[in-house]
Amino acid sequence: RLSVDYGKKSKLEFSIYPAPLVSSAVVDTYYFILMTLITLDHSDCAFLVDYEAIYDICRRYLDIERPTYT
């Protein structure tokens, strides 16, 4: 629906790839792949971010011992 309503606007997609060390569910990877395949047709540019890398950045460079969702 967004592609129809905003056809001339650039649509960016930001996806966070789940990591086995940080993920709380086994099916996260399955949902990520399914969601990415469905939404790629409707976005002009997709950014893929590794969740474990973000977790490491928070610990090493931001001095956050255990990053949380809040």
DSSP file (Angstrom, degrees, kcal/mol; ACC not computed):
  #  RESIDUE AA STRUCTURE BP1 BP2  ACC     N-H-->O    O-->H-N    N-H-->O    O-->H-N    TCO  KAPPA ALPHA  PHI   PSI    X-CA   Y-CA   Z-CA
    1    1 A R     >        0   0    0      0, 0.0     4,-2.3     0, 0.0     3,-0.2   0.000 360.0 360.0 360.0 -36.9    0.0    0.0    0.0
    2    2 A L  H  >  +     0   0    0      1,-0.2     4,-2.7     2,-0.2    40,-0.0   0.862 360.0  57.0 -65.2 -34.9    2.9    2.4    0.7
    3    3 A S  H  4 S+     0   0    0      1,-0.2    -1,-0.2     2,-0.2     6,-0.1   0.855 110.7  44.1 -64.2 -33.9    4.3    1.8   -2.7
    4    4 A V  H >4 S+     0   0    0     -3,-0.2     3,-0.7     2,-0.2    -2,-0.2   0.925 118.0  42.4 -75.3 -46.5    1.0    3.0   -4.3
    5    5 A D  H 3< S+     0   0    0     -4,-2.3    -2,-0.2     1,-0.2    -3,-0.2   0.853 129.2  27.3 -70.3 -35.8    0.5    6.0   -2.0
    6    6 A Y  T >< S+     0   0    0     -4,-2.7     3,-1.0    -5,-0.2    -1,-0.2  -0.362  73.8 146.7-124.2  51.7    4.1    7.2   -2.1
    7    7 A G  T <  S+     0   0    0     -3,-0.7    -1,-0.1     1,-0.2     4,-0.1   0.801  73.5  46.4 -60.4 -34.4    5.3    5.9   -5.5
    8    8 A K  T 3  S+     0   0    0     -3,-0.2    -1,-0.2     2,-0.1     2,-0.2   0.564  95.1  91.1 -89.1  -8.7    7.7    8.8   -6.2
    9    9 A K  S <  S-     0   0    0     -3,-1.0     2,-0.4    -6,-0.1    -3,-0.1  -0.599  85.5-108.7 -86.0 147.1    9.3    8.9   -2.7
   10   10 A S        -     0   0    0     -2,-0.2     2,-0.6    33,-0.1    -2,-0.1  -0.604  31.4-151.3 -73.8 131.3   12.4    6.9   -2.0
   11   11 A K        -     0   0    0     -2,-0.4    33,-2.8    -4,-0.1    34,-1.6  -0.927  10.6-165.8-110.8 118.6   11.6    3.9    0.3
   12   12 A L  E     -a   45   0A   0     -2,-0.6     2,-0.5    32,-0.2    34,-0.2  -0.804   4.1-156.1-104.5 143.4   14.4    2.7    2.5
   13   13 A E  E     -a   46   0A   0     32,-2.6    34,-3.5    -2,-0.4     2,-0.6  -0.978   4.0-166.8-121.3 129.1   14.3   -0.6    4.4
   14   14 A F  E     -a   47   0A   0     -2,-0.5     2,-0.4    32,-0.2    34,-0.2  -0.964  12.4-177.5-116.0 115.7   16.4   -1.2    7.6
   15   15 A S  E     -a   48   0A   0     32,-3.1    34,-3.0    -2,-0.6     2,-0.6  -0.923  16.5-150.9-116.7 137.9   16.6   -4.9    8.5
   16   16 A I  E     -a   49   0A   0     -2,-0.4    34,-0.2    32,-0.2    32,-0.1  -0.931  15.4-141.9-110.3 114.6   18.3   -6.2   11.6
   17   17 A Y  E     -a   50   0A   0     32,-3.5    34,-2.6    -2,-0.6    35,-0.3  -0.606  23.2-122.1 -76.6 126.3   19.6   -9.8   11.2
   18   18 A P        -     0   0    0      0, 0.0    -1,-0.1     0, 0.0     3,-0.0  -0.339  20.5-144.1 -70.1 150.1   19.2  -11.8   14.3
   19   19 A A     >  -     0   0    0      1,-0.1     4,-2.9    31,-0.1     3,-0.5  -0.915  12.9-133.9-115.1 141.2   22.2  -13.4   16.0
   20   20 A P  T  4 S+     0   0    0      0, 0.0    -1,-0.1     0, 0.0     9,-0.0   0.808 105.4  52.6 -64.9 -28.6   22.2  -16.8   17.7
   21   21 A L  T  4 S+     0   0    0      1,-0.1     0, 0.0    -3,-0.0     0, 0.0   0.792 123.3  26.7 -75.9 -27.0   24.0  -15.4   20.8
   22   22 A V  T  4 S+     0   0    0     -3,-0.5    -1,-0.1     0, 0.0     2,-0.0   0.677  96.5 102.8-108.8 -24.4   21.6  -12.6   21.4
   23   23 A S     <  -     0   0    0     -4,-2.9     3,-0.0     1,-0.1     0, 0.0  -0.295  53.6-156.5 -68.5 145.6   18.4  -13.9   19.9
   24   24 A S  S    S+     0   0    0      1,-0.1     2,-0.3     2,-0.0    -1,-0.1   0.569  74.4  48.0 -97.7 -10.8   15.6  -15.1   22.2
   25   25 A A    >   -     0   0    0      1,-0.1     3,-0.8     0, 0.0     4,-0.2  -0.965  67.8-139.2-134.0 148.6   13.8  -17.4   19.7
   26   26 A V  T >  S+     0   0    0     -2,-0.3     3,-0.6     1,-0.2     4,-0.4   0.806 102.0  58.4 -72.5 -30.1   15.0  -20.0   17.2
   27   27 A V  T 3> S+     0   0    0      1,-0.2     4,-2.4     2,-0.1     5,-0.2   0.431  75.4  96.4 -84.4   1.4   12.5  -18.8   14.5
   28   28 A D  H <> S+     0   0    0     -3,-0.8     4,-2.3     1,-0.2    -1,-0.2   0.902  84.2  50.1 -57.6 -42.6   13.9  -15.2   14.4
   29   29 A T  H <> S+     0   0    0     -3,-0.6     4,-2.4    -4,-0.2    -1,-0.2   0.907 109.6  51.2 -63.6 -41.9   16.1  -16.0   11.4
   30   30 A Y  H  > S+     0   0    0     -4,-0.4     4,-2.3     1,-0.2    -2,-0.2   0.932 111.8  46.3 -60.4 -47.0   13.2  -17.6    9.5
   31   31 A Y  H  X S+     0   0    0     -4,-2.4     4,-2.7     1,-0.2     5,-0.2   0.876 110.8  53.6 -64.3 -37.9   11.0  -14.5   10.1
   32   32 A F  H  X S+     0   0    0     -4,-2.3     4,-2.5    -5,-0.2    -2,-0.2   0.944 111.0  44.7 -62.3 -48.3   13.9  -12.2    9.0
   33   33 A I  H  X S+     0   0    0     -4,-2.4     4,-2.3     1,-0.2    -2,-0.2   0.919 115.0  48.6 -63.7 -43.8   14.4  -14.0    5.7
   34   34 A L  H  X S+     0   0    0     -4,-2.3     4,-1.8    -5,-0.2    -1,-0.2   0.921 113.3  46.8 -62.4 -45.1   10.7  -14.2    5.0
   35   35 A M  H  X S+     0   0    0     -4,-2.7     4,-2.3     1,-0.2    -2,-0.2   0.898 111.9  50.9 -64.9 -41.3   10.2  -10.5    5.8
   36   36 A T  H  X S+     0   0    0     -4,-2.5     4,-1.6    -5,-0.2    -2,-0.2   0.914 109.5  49.9 -65.0 -42.9   13.2   -9.4    3.7
   37   37 A L  H  < S+     0   0    0     -4,-2.3     4,-0.4     1,-0.2    -1,-0.2   0.882 113.8  46.1 -62.7 -38.3   12.0  -11.4    0.7
   38   38 A I  H  < S+     0   0    0     -4,-1.8     3,-0.4    -5,-0.2    -2,-0.2   0.894 117.0  41.6 -72.5 -40.3    8.5   -9.9    0.9
   39   39 A T  H >< S+     0   0    0     -4,-2.3     3,-1.3     1,-0.2     4,-0.4   0.642  92.6  80.6 -88.0 -14.2    9.6   -6.3    1.4
   40   40 A L  G >< S+     0   0    0     -4,-1.6     3,-0.8     1,-0.3    -1,-0.2   0.832  88.3  58.5 -62.0 -31.2   12.5   -6.1   -1.1
   41   41 A D  G 3  S+     0   0    0     -4,-0.4    -1,-0.3    -3,-0.4    -2,-0.1   0.727 109.4  44.9 -68.3 -20.9   10.0   -5.6   -4.0
   42   42 A H  G <  S+     0   0    0     -3,-1.3     2,-0.3    -4,-0.2    -1,-0.2   0.359 101.6  76.2-107.8   4.1    8.7   -2.4   -2.3
   43   43 A S    <   -     0   0    0     -3,-0.8   -31,-0.2    -4,-0.4     3,-0.1  -0.885  57.9-155.3-118.5 150.5   11.9   -0.7   -1.2
   44   44 A D  S    S+     0   0    0    -33,-2.8     2,-0.3    -2,-0.3   -32,-0.2   0.760  86.9  17.7 -89.1 -29.2   14.4    1.2   -3.2
   45   45 A C  E     -a   12   0A   0    -34,-1.6   -32,-2.6     2,-0.0     2,-0.4  -0.986  68.4-159.6-146.9 131.8   17.3    0.7   -0.9
   46   46 A A  E     -a   13   0A   0     -2,-0.3     2,-0.5   -34,-0.2   -32,-0.2  -0.947   1.1-161.4-118.6 133.2   17.8   -2.0    1.8
   47   47 A F  E     -a   14   0A   0    -34,-3.5   -32,-3.1    -2,-0.4     2,-0.5  -0.951   6.6-159.1-111.5 127.8   20.2   -1.8    4.7
   48   48 A L  E     -a   15   0A   0     -2,-0.5     2,-0.4   -34,-0.2   -32,-0.2  -0.931   8.9-171.7-109.7 125.2   21.1   -5.0    6.5
   49   49 A V  E     -a   16   0A   0    -34,-3.0   -32,-3.5    -2,-0.5     2,-0.6  -0.959  21.1-132.1-120.1 132.5   22.5   -4.7   10.0
   50   50 A D  E  >  -a   17   0A   0     -2,-0.4     4,-1.9   -34,-0.2     3,-0.2  -0.733  10.9-150.4 -84.2 122.2   23.9   -7.6   12.0
   51   51 A Y  H  > S+     0   0    0    -34,-2.6     4,-2.3    -2,-0.6    -1,-0.2   0.865  95.7  54.3 -62.9 -37.9   22.4   -7.6   15.5
   52   52 A E  H  > S+     0   0    0    -35,-0.3     4,-2.3     1,-0.2    -1,-0.2   0.869 106.7  51.9 -66.1 -35.4   25.5   -9.2   17.1
   53   53 A A  H  > S+     0   0    0     -3,-0.2     4,-2.4     2,-0.2    -1,-0.2   0.902 109.8  48.8 -66.8 -40.9   27.7   -6.4   15.6
   54   54 A I  H  X S+     0   0    0     -4,-1.9     4,-2.3     2,-0.2    -2,-0.2   0.908 110.1  52.2 -63.4 -41.0   25.4   -3.7   17.1
   55   55 A Y  H  X S+     0   0    0     -4,-2.3     4,-1.9     1,-0.2    -2,-0.2   0.916 110.1  48.5 -59.6 -44.9   25.6   -5.5   20.4
   56   56 A D  H  X S+     0   0    0     -4,-2.3     4,-3.1     2,-0.2     5,-0.3   0.896 108.9  52.9 -63.4 -41.6   29.4   -5.6   20.2
   57   57 A I  H  X>S+     0   0    0     -4,-2.4     4,-2.1     1,-0.2     5,-1.0   0.912 108.8  50.4 -60.3 -43.1   29.5   -1.8   19.4
   58   58 A C  H  X5S+     0   0    0     -4,-2.3     6,-2.1     3,-0.2     4,-0.6   0.904 115.7  42.3 -62.3 -41.3   27.4   -1.0   22.4
   59   59 A R  H  <5S+     0   0    0     -4,-1.9     4,-0.4     4,-0.2    -2,-0.2   0.929 122.9  34.9 -72.4 -45.2   29.7   -3.1   24.7
   60   60 A R  H  <5S+     0   0    0     -4,-3.1    -3,-0.2    -5,-0.1    -2,-0.2   0.930 131.0  22.2 -78.8 -46.8   33.0   -2.0   23.3
   61   61 A Y  H  <5S+     0   0    0     -4,-2.1    -3,-0.2    -5,-0.3    -2,-0.1   0.696 127.7  40.9-101.6 -21.1   32.6    1.7   22.3
   62   62 A L  S  <<S-     0   0    0     -5,-1.0    -3,-0.2    -4,-0.6    -1,-0.1   0.413  98.0-127.1-107.1   0.8   29.6    2.9   24.4
   63   63 A D        +     0   0    0     -4,-0.4     2,-0.7    -6,-0.2    -4,-0.2   0.864  56.2 147.9  55.3  41.8   30.6    1.1   27.6
   64   64 A I        -     0   0    0     -6,-2.1    -1,-0.2     1,-0.2    -2,-0.1  -0.933  33.2-162.3-104.9 112.0   27.2   -0.6   28.0
   65   65 A E  S    S+     0   0    0     -2,-0.7    -1,-0.2     1,-0.3    -6,-0.1   0.933  80.6  11.7 -62.7 -49.2   27.8   -4.0   29.7
   66   66 A R  S    S-     0   0    0     -8,-0.1    -1,-0.3    -7,-0.0   -11,-0.0  -0.819  79.5-148.8-134.2  93.6   24.5   -5.6   28.8
   67   67 A P        -     0   0    0      0, 0.0     2,-0.2     0, 0.0   -12,-0.0  -0.340  19.1-168.0 -61.9 140.4   22.4   -3.8   26.1
   68   68 A T        -     0   0    0     -2,-0.0    -2,-0.0     1,-0.0     0, 0.0  -0.697  35.1-105.8-121.9 176.5   18.7   -4.2   26.5
   69   69 A Y              0   0    0     -2,-0.2    -1,-0.0     1,-0.2     0, 0.0   0.565 360.0 360.0 -80.0  -9.1   15.7   -3.4   24.4
   70   70 A T              0   0    0      0, 0.0    -1,-0.2     0, 0.0     0, 0.0   0.449 360.0 360.0 -97.9 360.0   14.6   -0.4   26.6
